[in-house]
Amino acid sequence: MTDKKILNILNGAGYEAYLVGGCVRDTIMKRAFHDTDITTNAHPQQIIEVFRNYKTIPTGIKHGTVTVIADGIPYEITTYRIDGTYSDSRRPDSVEFTSNLRDDLARRDFTINAVAMDADGHIIDFFGGTEDIENKVIRCVGNPEMRFSEDALRIMRAIRFSSQLGFEIDSETAEAIHKMKDRLKNISRERIREELDKLICGKNCVEVLIEYADVITTIIPEFEKCIGFEQHSPYHKYTVWEHIVRATGLAPPDNLRLRRALFFHDIAKPVCAKFDDSGRGHFKNHAGAGAEITKSVMKRLRYDGESIACTVMLIRHHSDKIFNRQDAKKIMSLIGDELFFELMELKKCDNSAKNDFVLEENQLFDKIIRAGHEIVENNECRSLKNLAINGNDLMKIGLHGAEIGDTLKQLLNLVIEEKIFNDRDILLNYLNERC
């Protein structure tokens, strides 16, 4: 069933019905969209009655929303409404149903999302949303301070849309964002996390993160010291914060894990900074310290365990020296093949946001990446599971407890360093001779 069919069913039952919000905005922009929102003057019980032959779910019936499942696809249908007061800076305490489409559109966040479309594709736009889409502007519907007072998450949504769509935020809306950013402290960490992930994957994230750094430090105060922090290093031409965001913007937009690791990778530089007598900056152990800070921040923002572990691992090793095939195998043994290749891409993005001469090292990294693929294709030994002997073999020659694990690790290092061949008999003979 199509969106148009849903609208026609409601129209056929005597009700108004329109597509609304992001799906209309993206249709105008000729972008693909995944979620469809429908608004109607039918009340929730009337929606349920109209779709009595379909599965319906009272998703948010208090706020007028019913989900209709048609051909396995969920359609969220909401009654025209006027929102009451917002005591929690997130959701209205009460809603009042209305028969007026304009009233419903007036409560929405931004003009680009306050545009409706009927079953025939006609656009209904009371607030200049189509013009703002054409001019690539994000503007609140009505008074920005009122909109952000109602729902502070709209602050993050505004900068996220700017990042994703490449739109400018109009001056009044931008002023309100800077002024009211502290209201984000009232928003759930999970919702902040979702918006942050979308923001850092946007095509315009560099400009947005620089312009709205104060918003980011409101939700992640650990970044405050990075803002304006000069590195005084021959390798760097940007402050810590600008380097971070420029490196982030160089990663593929569809690789959230890589962008997330780049976003946090130098968070500890200011706290680790030491300046020698010439004034040059040194940042010893910033990778390890950054990994620990990132772990704390991500736990606070309620990231899942796997996301935290992968991000922290990449940050912990992002400054590791990798010069050759053996170094590649050692890193692979520590973090696994998949993270190894992401680590190498992270190092390339990191270099690309430094002074131009540093880019020469990326040629070495490309060679190491090619070597990494050869290692995988040849199934070369790079972990204990690839080693030609195992714990049972060591027990048979009289080793016990912790010495089994320690010996296996020593053998793995010798094999990786190509000091001994990965063959069962050769490894056992080596151990027998050593013992």
WOMOKA-V829437 format. One record per helix or strand. SS is the DSSP state (hx for helix, st for strand). FROM is the first residue (numbers start at 1). TO is the last residue. If there is no record, write none. Layout:
ss-><SS | SS>
from-><FROM | FROM>
to-><TO | TO>
//
This chain:
ss-><hx | st | hx | st | hx | st | hx | st | st | st | st | hx | st | hx | st | st | hx | st | st | hx | hx | st | hx | hx | hx | hx | hx | hx | hx | hx | st | st | hx | hx | hx | hx | hx | hx | hx | hx | hx>
from-><3 | 17 | 22 | 37 | 44 | 55 | 61 | 65 | 73 | 81 | 95 | 101 | 110 | 111 | 115 | 123 | 129 | 137 | 140 | 144 | 153 | 168 | 171 | 189 | 205 | 213 | 221 | 240 | 256 | 269 | 274 | 281 | 286 | 305 | 325 | 337 | 356 | 384 | 391 | 402 | 424>
to-><12 | 20 | 28 | 40 | 50 | 60 | 63 | 70 | 79 | 83 | 97 | 106 | 110 | 113 | 117 | 125 | 135 | 138 | 140 | 150 | 165 | 169 | 186 | 200 | 211 | 219 | 226 | 249 | 264 | 272 | 275 | 282 | 300 | 316 | 335 | 352 | 377 | 386 | 396 | 416 | 434>
//
